[in-house]
Amino acid sequence: MNEIRQYEMIEEIRQNQILHNKQLDEKIKGMSEDEKDLLYQKIIMDEKEVKRKIERDTKLYNYFLSKAN
């Protein structure tokens, strides 16, 4: 993957995250404290899952890259 495409993908992800954060802020405004706590717990779990998947995908990418060379 070339550097320009990587930058484009990163920028697209960043823009999607900004939009998601704005939508989440609107949703949170109408929630009770218990609902907010549950949502924050879910977000933390989701972040851990994403981090795990990124680490796995990076290992796979590096493995296949090493096999290609």
Long-range contacts (C-beta under 8 A, 24 or more apart in sequence): none
